[in-house]
Amino acid sequence: MTNSGNTSAILNAGMFYLKEKLGVIDTEVFITAIRSDRFDYTEWRKENLFKGMSAKEINEAAAEFCDKNHRPPLKNEKLI
């Protein structure tokens, strides 16, 4: 995790990766969906994100992603 003083860097990195992977239009669609009152991230996370994975598996997947994408962790970022 990163500390709250790094919010701007997190937002910039997030937008960069969204636009890189989804493109500008799909990034806008994603942001609109996230901001909608119908979207409950907490519920979605419980049901979809890392479903059936142990903490060790999540950590390994995150490390593999960073290695594969040549992305160093953000300052003060810790994997699970």
C-alpha atoms as an extended CHARMM CRD file, in Angstrom:
* protein
*
        80  EXT
         1         1  MET       CA              0.0000000000        0.0000000000        0.0000000000  PROA      1               0.0000000000
         2         2  THR       CA              1.0400000000        3.5840000000       -0.4370000000  PROA      2               0.0000000000
         3         3  ASN       CA              0.6750000000        6.3570000000        2.0430000000  PROA      3               0.0000000000
         4         4  SER       CA             -2.0530000000        8.9750000000        1.6420000000  PROA      4               0.0000000000
         5         5  GLY       CA              0.5170000000       11.6840000000        0.8730000000  PROA      5               0.0000000000
         6         6  ASN       CA              1.1120000000        9.9790000000       -2.4520000000  PROA      6               0.0000000000
         7         7  THR       CA             -2.4600000000       10.3060000000       -3.7730000000  PROA      7               0.0000000000
         8         8  SER       CA             -1.4710000000       12.3750000000       -6.7880000000  PROA      8               0.0000000000
         9         9  ALA       CA              1.1380000000        9.8230000000       -7.8740000000  PROA      9               0.0000000000
        10        10  ILE       CA             -1.3740000000        6.9960000000       -7.4630000000  PROA      10              0.0000000000
        11        11  LEU       CA             -4.0040000000        8.8210000000       -9.5310000000  PROA      11              0.0000000000
        12        12  ASN       CA             -1.4670000000        9.6220000000      -12.2500000000  PROA      12              0.0000000000
        13        13  ALA       CA             -0.2290000000        6.0230000000      -12.3660000000  PROA      13              0.0000000000
        14        14  GLY       CA             -3.7930000000        4.6970000000      -12.4150000000  PROA      14              0.0000000000
        15        15  MET       CA             -4.8210000000        6.9470000000      -15.2890000000  PROA      15              0.0000000000
        16        16  PHE       CA             -1.6540000000        6.0610000000      -17.1970000000  PROA      16              0.0000000000
        17        17  TYR       CA             -2.2890000000        2.3190000000      -16.8920000000  PROA      17              0.0000000000
        18        18  LEU       CA             -6.0040000000        2.6210000000      -17.6560000000  PROA      18              0.0000000000
        19        19  LYS       CA             -5.3520000000        4.6340000000      -20.8240000000  PROA      19              0.0000000000
        20        20  GLU       CA             -2.4860000000        2.3420000000      -21.8340000000  PROA      20              0.0000000000
        21        21  LYS       CA             -4.5490000000       -0.8430000000      -21.4390000000  PROA      21              0.0000000000
        22        22  LEU       CA             -8.0710000000        0.3590000000      -22.2790000000  PROA      22              0.0000000000
        23        23  GLY       CA             -7.5810000000        3.4070000000      -24.4670000000  PROA      23              0.0000000000
        24        24  VAL       CA             -9.0740000000        6.8330000000      -23.8250000000  PROA      24              0.0000000000
        25        25  ILE       CA            -12.7220000000        6.0230000000      -24.5850000000  PROA      25              0.0000000000
        26        26  ASP       CA            -12.9170000000        2.8050000000      -22.5680000000  PROA      26              0.0000000000
        27        27  THR       CA            -11.1080000000        4.5550000000      -19.7050000000  PROA      27              0.0000000000
        28        28  GLU       CA            -13.8770000000        7.1600000000      -19.6840000000  PROA      28              0.0000000000
        29        29  VAL       CA            -16.5050000000        4.4030000000      -19.7340000000  PROA      29              0.0000000000
        30        30  PHE       CA            -14.7470000000        2.7100000000      -16.8060000000  PROA      30              0.0000000000
        31        31  ILE       CA            -14.5800000000        5.9210000000      -14.7610000000  PROA      31              0.0000000000
        32        32  THR       CA            -18.2460000000        6.6750000000      -15.4700000000  PROA      32              0.0000000000
        33        33  ALA       CA            -19.2360000000        3.1740000000      -14.3430000000  PROA      33              0.0000000000
        34        34  ILE       CA            -17.1520000000        3.4440000000      -11.1590000000  PROA      34              0.0000000000
        35        35  ARG       CA            -18.6480000000        6.8140000000      -10.3080000000  PROA      35              0.0000000000
        36        36  SER       CA            -22.2190000000        5.6420000000      -10.8240000000  PROA      36              0.0000000000
        37        37  ASP       CA            -24.3600000000        5.2700000000       -7.7300000000  PROA      37              0.0000000000
        38        38  ARG       CA            -25.1380000000        1.6920000000       -8.7300000000  PROA      38              0.0000000000
        39        39  PHE       CA            -21.5280000000        0.5380000000       -8.4920000000  PROA      39              0.0000000000
        40        40  ASP       CA            -20.4660000000       -0.7230000000       -5.0670000000  PROA      40              0.0000000000
        41        41  TYR       CA            -16.7170000000       -1.3420000000       -5.1820000000  PROA      41              0.0000000000
        42        42  THR       CA            -16.6860000000       -3.0830000000       -1.8020000000  PROA      42              0.0000000000
        43        43  GLU       CA            -19.3130000000       -5.5790000000       -2.9280000000  PROA      43              0.0000000000
        44        44  TRP       CA            -17.6540000000       -6.0370000000       -6.3220000000  PROA      44              0.0000000000
        45        45  ARG       CA            -14.2820000000       -6.6380000000       -4.6670000000  PROA      45              0.0000000000
        46        46  LYS       CA            -15.7390000000       -9.2910000000       -2.3630000000  PROA      46              0.0000000000
        47        47  GLU       CA            -17.3730000000      -11.1150000000       -5.2600000000  PROA      47              0.0000000000
        48        48  ASN       CA            -14.7970000000      -10.7310000000       -8.0170000000  PROA      48              0.0000000000
        49        49  LEU       CA            -11.3650000000       -9.4680000000       -7.1260000000  PROA      49              0.0000000000
        50        50  PHE       CA             -8.9600000000      -12.1970000000       -6.0920000000  PROA      50              0.0000000000
        51        51  LYS       CA            -11.8080000000      -14.6720000000       -5.7050000000  PROA      51              0.0000000000
        52        52  GLY       CA            -10.5070000000      -17.9850000000       -4.4400000000  PROA      52              0.0000000000
        53        53  MET       CA             -6.9220000000      -16.7440000000       -4.1000000000  PROA      53              0.0000000000
        54        54  SER       CA             -4.8300000000      -16.9020000000       -0.9470000000  PROA      54              0.0000000000
        55        55  ALA       CA             -2.7960000000      -13.9050000000        0.2050000000  PROA      55              0.0000000000
        56        56  LYS       CA              0.3400000000      -15.7140000000       -0.9820000000  PROA      56              0.0000000000
        57        57  GLU       CA             -1.1440000000      -16.2490000000       -4.4540000000  PROA      57              0.0000000000
        58        58  ILE       CA             -2.1920000000      -12.5880000000       -4.6720000000  PROA      58              0.0000000000
        59        59  ASN       CA              1.3040000000      -11.4720000000       -3.6670000000  PROA      59              0.0000000000
        60        60  GLU       CA              2.9140000000      -13.7750000000       -6.2280000000  PROA      60              0.0000000000
        61        61  ALA       CA              0.5800000000      -12.5300000000       -8.9770000000  PROA      61              0.0000000000
        62        62  ALA       CA              1.3300000000       -8.8990000000       -8.0910000000  PROA      62              0.0000000000
        63        63  ALA       CA              5.0860000000       -9.5240000000       -8.1050000000  PROA      63              0.0000000000
        64        64  GLU       CA              4.8220000000      -11.3330000000      -11.4440000000  PROA      64              0.0000000000
        65        65  PHE       CA              2.8070000000       -8.4410000000      -12.9080000000  PROA      65              0.0000000000
        66        66  CYS       CA              5.4340000000       -5.9230000000      -11.7630000000  PROA      66              0.0000000000
        67        67  ASP       CA              8.2430000000       -8.0460000000      -13.2140000000  PROA      67              0.0000000000
        68        68  LYS       CA              6.4220000000       -8.6090000000      -16.4910000000  PROA      68              0.0000000000
        69        69  ASN       CA              5.5640000000       -4.9280000000      -16.9110000000  PROA      69              0.0000000000
        70        70  HSD       CA              8.9290000000       -3.6290000000      -15.7140000000  PROA      70              0.0000000000
        71        71  ARG       CA              7.0880000000       -1.5650000000      -13.1410000000  PROA      71              0.0000000000
        72        72  PRO       CA              8.8350000000       -0.9370000000       -9.8670000000  PROA      72              0.0000000000
        73        73  PRO       CA              6.5100000000       -0.6160000000       -6.8600000000  PROA      73              0.0000000000
        74        74  LEU       CA              5.4470000000        2.9240000000       -5.9860000000  PROA      74              0.0000000000
        75        75  LYS       CA              7.3310000000        4.5390000000       -3.1060000000  PROA      75              0.0000000000
        76        76  ASN       CA              6.3060000000        2.9090000000        0.1830000000  PROA      76              0.0000000000
        77        77  GLU       CA              4.1920000000        0.3490000000       -1.6850000000  PROA      77              0.0000000000
        78        78  LYS       CA              4.1150000000       -3.0570000000       -0.0790000000  PROA      78              0.0000000000
        79        79  LEU       CA              2.7380000000       -6.2070000000       -1.5380000000  PROA      79              0.0000000000
        80        80  ILE       CA              0.5850000000       -8.2780000000        0.7710000000  PROA      80              0.0000000000
